[in-house]
Amino acid sequence: MAPIHTSDLTAPWQTDVLVQLRTSKMQTMRNLAIETGIYKQPRTTRVYCSSTGLENDEHDLTFHGGVDKAVHQYYPGHYLLWREEFPSNNGSFEIGGFGENLVAAGNMNERNVCIGDVVRIGNEDGGVLLQISLPRQPCFKLNHRFGIKGFAPNTWKKSRTGWYYRVLKEGWVQAGDRIVLVERKYPKWTIERIQEYLHRDTSNLEMLEELAAIPEFGAECKRHFKNLIERAKEKQKIKVKEPEVWAMFKLVEKKIQTPKITSFTFQAEGKGEGEELDPGYFVRLKLPNGLIRPYSIVQGTTAQFELGIALENPSRGGSAFLHNEMNEGGVIEVGKITESVPIPEGVSNHIFIVGGIGITAFLGHMDIYDQINFNYTLHYAVKSAEEIPFKDVIEAKGDKVVIYDKSKGQRMDILKILRERTWNSFIYTCGPQRMIDDITRSANELGMSDDEIHYEAFQVEKGGDPFTVEVKGRGVECG
């Protein structure tokens, strides 16, 4: 095996040597229920590299793999620096820790390789031709891999992310092969400089538009640049606070979920399909009596969305009107659709602690987390099985859901849930005030910080549904 060396990170390179070739099957990640391909091991024989990567190498396709991220390379000299900066985690910072496929002798790093670079590994006839397609965008799995909360952002802050290749020519590779720079199209756009505008100087519209015009970028980076450009343009506009705009929506479906909870699907006419909403949004409804109510959106778009609403007893007018007087075909005024519940980055595990109608705030999150392979558990307290709304959706989550049925004497032990939580967990809660108070007390007892919990509640402590009243064109919060 060729020796690994450190070098002047800014020195140009023309050749290097492949020291290790690493692959893995999917494995369960430590203390989680999800699987990962990060635990890669060296291969001692040659391996075929196709358009989707190395033979017998498996990926969590949510974040890795595919034609734009077929092969990952990481500069081995970074491990020494990580060990110096995080001495208590020395044992984790060994070659292969970042789940890289390629380990070179040390000439190539983020400061001297560029987007679009074409490299050959092996001979011209049987070797492989690769092209650098994007920097690695670190996810929460690096935090969990190394046991350091908030570790992942350090990789781009210090320009130690590694990079991905797409495969231009399939072929065979093995440790000891020579790596040769074949073509360089964009010499000024090193991986390090790209990270400057992806993460640090994200409002530089000129640079963002130049980067977005580079066709060699993978789809993930192209989407990210597009989003950054849109945000940068918004920042350049003069900010003027405009009055809330109200639009008429028709009730197209009203469905009883439980004896007390009904779902309502509203649709705007003439707005097409609308823009898809991420989970965690709520909407304001204006009732004919002038009351304004905020409700969590279960799912939908800006043109059609579903709500789940409990009939409160006593009701101050909102839930009673919707349940008793609002029928299919009726119309209502819809105002702001606003994001409320975050999707935190860098978290290993997500815990939802919910009571009753509070489930509506988080159903969308669980659907998304299933799609992107996030580890989560829902703890859901209800008075009885008959009180579970959206039952088919919740039952589909299987063992990710723990139901506490009060009619059967089952009690949720919040202190125990929080005490036994997986390392680097984030807590979401929505429910009656006594549940919120219990979570606050338990979190304080365990020394949890405020940034580990999101509280979501529109409920009034002593009965009645949440509401605002519009007075002379202004919204006044009343609980």
ZAMARGU-4260 file (C-alpha; in steps of 0.2 Angstrom, whole numbers, plus 5000, padded with zeros to 4 digits):
<rodrens>
0) 5000/5000/5000 | 5007/5017/4995 | 5010/5028/5010 | 4998/5042/5015 | 5007/5059/5016
5) 5001/5077/5020 | 5006/5091/5008 | 5004/5110/5005 | 4985/5110/5003 | 4985/5123/4990
10) 4999/5116/4979 | 4993/5110/4961 | 4992/5092/4958 | 4993/5082/4942 | 4994/5064/4949
15) 4991/5054/4964 | 4990/5036/4970 | 4974/5027/4976 | 4979/5020/4993 | 4962/5012/4998
20) 4946/5008/4989 | 4932/5006/5002 | 4914/4999/5001 | 4900/4994/5013 | 4883/4986/5014
25) 4869/4995/5023 | 4870/4993/5042 | 4860/4999/5056 | 4867/5015/5064 | 4872/5014/5082
30) 4857/5016/5094 | 4846/5020/5079 | 4833/5011/5069 | 4839/5018/5052 | 4852/5010/5041
35) 4868/5019/5034 | 4882/5015/5022 | 4895/5025/5031 | 4904/5010/5038 | 4915/5007/5023
40) 4929/4994/5023 | 4945/4992/5012 | 4943/4981/4997 | 4959/4970/4993 | 4954/4966/4975
45) 4949/4976/4960 | 4931/4982/4960 | 4920/4987/4945 | 4914/5005/4945 | 4898/5008/4936
50) 4888/5024/4933 | 4880/5022/4950 | 4896/5018/4959 | 4907/5004/4965 | 4901/4986/4965
55) 4893/4980/4981 | 4893/4997/4989 | 4877/5002/4996 | 4870/5020/5000 | 4856/5028/5009
60) 4849/5035/4993 | 4841/5050/5002 | 4858/5058/5005 | 4871/5048/4995 | 4873/5038/4979
65) 4865/5040/4962 | 4873/5046/4946 | 4878/5063/4953 | 4885/5056/4969 | 4892/5039/4963
70) 4909/5039/4972 | 4915/5049/4987 | 4933/5055/4990 | 4940/5062/5006 | 4958/5069/5010
75) 4966/5058/5023 | 4976/5072/5030 | 4961/5080/5038 | 4959/5066/5051 | 4975/5071/5060
80) 4967/5089/5062 | 4951/5082/5068 | 4960/5072/5081 | 4969/5087/5087 | 4953/5098/5088
85) 4942/5084/5096 | 4954/5074/5107 | 4941/5065/5117 | 4935/5057/5100 | 4952/5052/5094
90) 4946/5034/5091 | 4933/5039/5079 | 4944/5050/5067 | 4952/5036/5057 | 4953/5034/5038
95) 4936/5029/5032 | 4927/5038/5046 | 4918/5049/5033 | 4912/5035/5023 | 4923/5038/5008
100) 4926/5027/4994 | 4943/5033/4988 | 4958/5037/4999 | 4972/5044/4989 | 4990/5046/4995
105) 4988/5065/4999 | 4990/5076/4984 | 4971/5080/4981 | 4961/5090/4993 | 4947/5103/4993
110) 4959/5118/4990 | 4966/5111/4974 | 4952/5100/4966 | 4939/5110/4956 | 4921/5107/4950
115) 4921/5098/4933 | 4938/5091/4935 | 4940/5075/4925 | 4951/5061/4932 | 4957/5044/4927
120) 4960/5030/4939 | 4969/5015/4932 | 4975/5013/4914 | 4966/5021/4899 | 4959/5004/4892
125) 4951/4996/4908 | 4951/5010/4921 | 4938/5022/4925 | 4935/5041/4921 | 4927/5051/4934
130) 4921/5070/4935 | 4919/5080/4951 | 4901/5084/4952 | 4898/5093/4969 | 4905/5095/4987
135) 4898/5084/5000 | 4884/5092/5010 | 4886/5084/5027 | 4871/5077/5036 | 4866/5072/5054
140) 4875/5055/5052 | 4892/5063/5054 | 4887/5070/5071 | 4881/5052/5076 | 4896/5043/5068
145) 4908/5054/5078 | 4897/5057/5094 | 4898/5076/5093 | 4883/5086/5093 | 4884/5100/5079
150) 4899/5092/5071 | 4893/5092/5053 | 4894/5111/5050 | 4913/5111/5055 | 4916/5101/5039
155) 4911/5115/5027 | 4917/5129/5039 | 4935/5121/5039 | 4933/5116/5020 | 4935/5097/5025
160) 4920/5090/5016 | 4927/5079/5003 | 4918/5078/4986 | 4908/5067/4974 | 4911/5061/4957
165) 4900/5055/4943 | 4906/5041/4932 | 4910/5046/4914 | 4917/5029/4909 | 4914/5013/4918
170) 4929/5002/4922 | 4939/4993/4935 | 4949/5001/4950 | 4960/4994/4964 | 4971/5001/4977
175) 4988/5005/4970 | 4981/5013/4954 | 4987/5029/4948 | 4975/5044/4948 | 4978/5057/4934
180) 4970/5074/4931 | 4964/5073/4913 | 4954/5090/4911 | 4951/5105/4921 | 4937/5117/4915
185) 4935/5129/4930 | 4951/5132/4938 | 4945/5146/4949 | 4931/5135/4957 | 4939/5124/4969
190) 4928/5114/4981 | 4934/5126/4995 | 4929/5142/4985 | 4912/5134/4981 | 4908/5131/4999
195) 4911/5150/5002 | 4895/5153/4993 | 4885/5138/4997 | 4887/5141/5016 | 4895/5157/5021
200) 4893/5172/5008 | 4875/5166/5003 | 4869/5183/4997 | 4882/5186/4984 | 4870/5186/4969
205) 4884/5188/4956 | 4894/5173/4962 | 4878/5162/4965 | 4872/5165/4947 | 4889/5161/4940
210) 4890/5145/4950 | 4872/5141/4945 | 4877/5142/4926 | 4890/5128/4928 | 4882/5113/4920
215) 4894/5100/4928 | 4886/5103/4945 | 4875/5089/4952 | 4856/5091/4954 | 4857/5094/4973
220) 4869/5108/4971 | 4859/5116/4957 | 4843/5116/4967 | 4853/5124/4982 | 4860/5138/4971
225) 4842/5141/4964 | 4835/5143/4981 | 4850/5154/4987 | 4847/5165/4972 | 4829/5167/4975
230) 4833/5172/4993 | 4846/5184/4988 | 4834/5193/4976 | 4821/5194/4990 | 4834/5202/5001
235) 4838/5215/4988 | 4819/5221/4987 | 4813/5235/4998 | 4804/5227/5013 | 4787/5234/5015
240) 4775/5227/5028 | 4759/5223/5018 | 4742/5220/5026 | 4736/5202/5027 | 4728/5196/5010
245) 4712/5186/5012 | 4706/5174/4999 | 4690/5164/4997 | 4692/5145/4999 | 4678/5132/4997
250) 4676/5117/5008 | 4678/5102/4997 | 4678/5088/5009 | 4672/5087/5027 | 4676/5070/5036
255) 4672/5064/5053 | 4688/5057/5061 | 4682/5054/5079 | 4667/5059/5089 | 4676/5076/5093
260) 4688/5078/5078 | 4683/5082/5060 | 4695/5085/5045 | 4692/5099/5033 | 4699/5101/5016
265) 4698/5118/5008 | 4702/5123/4990 | 4705/5139/4982 | 4697/5141/4965 | 4707/5147/4950
270) 4724/5145/4958 | 4729/5129/4950 | 4738/5116/4961 | 4747/5129/4971 | 4765/5127/4979
275) 4768/5111/4990 | 4770/5115/5008 | 4783/5108/5019 | 4777/5100/5035 | 4775/5112/5050
280) 4764/5126/5043 | 4748/5133/5050 | 4734/5144/5042 | 4723/5158/5048 | 4704/5157/5045
285) 4692/5171/5046 | 4675/5166/5052 | 4659/5175/5047 | 4658/5182/5065 | 4675/5191/5063
290) 4685/5179/5074 | 4701/5173/5067 | 4708/5156/5070 | 4725/5148/5067 | 4725/5129/5063
295) 4739/5117/5059 | 4739/5111/5041 | 4740/5092/5041 | 4745/5091/5022 | 4743/5101/5006
300) 4748/5115/4995 | 4745/5134/4995 | 4729/5131/4985 | 4722/5115/4994 | 4725/5110/5012
305) 4718/5098/5025 | 4715/5103/5043 | 4710/5093/5058 | 4700/5102/5071 | 4693/5097/5088
310) 4676/5103/5094 | 4680/5111/5110 | 4669/5112/5125 | 4666/5125/5128 | 4669/5133/5111
315) 4671/5152/5109 | 4664/5151/5092 | 4678/5144/5080 | 4677/5125/5082 | 4658/5126/5084
320) 4655/5135/5068 | 4666/5124/5058 | 4659/5108/5065 | 4641/5113/5066 | 4638/5126/5052
325) 4652/5124/5039 | 4646/5111/5026 | 4654/5105/5010 | 4652/5118/4996 | 4653/5133/5009
330) 4666/5146/5008 | 4678/5154/5020 | 4691/5167/5020 | 4709/5161/5021 | 4724/5172/5026
335) 4742/5169/5030 | 4750/5152/5028 | 4765/5152/5040 | 4779/5140/5044 | 4779/5136/5062
340) 4787/5119/5066 | 4805/5118/5062 | 4815/5103/5054 | 4831/5104/5064 | 4847/5100/5055
345) 4860/5089/5063 | 4849/5079/5074 | 4851/5060/5076 | 4833/5056/5083 | 4816/5065/5083
350) 4804/5062/5097 | 4786/5068/5096 | 4776/5069/5112 | 4758/5073/5108 | 4741/5074/5116
355) 4724/5073/5107 | 4722/5085/5093 | 4740/5090/5094 | 4744/5076/5082 | 4739/5088/5067
360) 4755/5098/5070 | 4766/5084/5066 | 4758/5072/5054 | 4767/5080/5040 | 4784/5079/5048
365) 4782/5060/5051 | 4778/5057/5033 | 4793/5067/5027 | 4804/5059/5040 | 4799/5042/5033
370) 4804/5047/5016 | 4821/5054/5020 | 4825/5040/5033 | 4825/5050/5049 | 4825/5041/5065
375) 4809/5045/5075 | 4796/5040/5088 | 4779/5046/5091 | 4772/5046/5109 | 4753/5049/5108
380) 4741/5051/5123 | 4722/5049/5119 | 4707/5046/5130 | 4703/5031/5121 | 4706/5022/5104
385) 4690/5030/5097 | 4699/5047/5100 | 4713/5044/5087 | 4711/5055/5071 | 4719/5050/5055
390) 4720/5032/5062 | 4725/5024/5045 | 4740/5036/5044 | 4745/5033/5062 | 4743/5014/5061
395) 4754/5014/5045 | 4769/5021/5056 | 4770/5004/5064 | 4781/5002/5079 | 4787/5020/5077
400) 4771/5025/5087 | 4767/5022/5105 | 4749/5025/5110 | 4744/5028/5128 | 4726/5024/5130
405) 4719/5032/5146 | 4703/5021/5145 | 4715/5006/5148 | 4724/5015/5162 | 4739/5018/5151
410) 4750/5033/5157 | 4763/5042/5147 | 4779/5044/5158 | 4787/5060/5151 | 4801/5060/5163
415) 4806/5042/5158 | 4804/5046/5139 | 4816/5061/5140 | 4828/5052/5152 | 4830/5037/5140
420) 4830/5047/5124 | 4844/5043/5111 | 4859/5054/5111 | 4857/5070/5101 | 4837/5069/5101
425) 4826/5083/5097 | 4809/5084/5105 | 4793/5091/5098 | 4777/5093/5108 | 4759/5099/5106
430) 4745/5095/5118 | 4736/5101/5133 | 4744/5113/5145 | 4747/5100/5159 | 4757/5090/5146
435) 4767/5105/5141 | 4771/5109/5160 | 4776/5091/5163 | 4788/5091/5148 | 4795/5108/5155
440) 4798/5101/5172 | 4805/5085/5166 | 4817/5094/5154 | 4823/5106/5168 | 4826/5091/5180
445) 4837/5082/5167 | 4846/5098/5162 | 4840/5099/5144 | 4843/5115/5135 | 4829/5126/5127
450) 4836/5122/5109 | 4832/5103/5112 | 4813/5106/5112 | 4800/5114/5101 | 4783/5118/5109
455) 4768/5120/5098 | 4752/5125/5105 | 4737/5136/5100 | 4726/5130/5115 | 4719/5141/5129
460) 4723/5133/5146 | 4706/5133/5153 | 4695/5127/5139 | 4689/5135/5123 | 4698/5135/5106
465) 4712/5147/5101 | 4707/5163/5093 | 4711/5181/5087 | 4699/5194/5084 | 4701/5207/5070
470) 4698/5225/5076 | 4698/5239/5064 | 4708/5229/5051 | 4721/5224/5064 | 4724/5207/5071
475) 4724/5206/5090 | 4731/5191/5098 | 4719/5184/5112 | 4726/5168/5118
</rodrens>
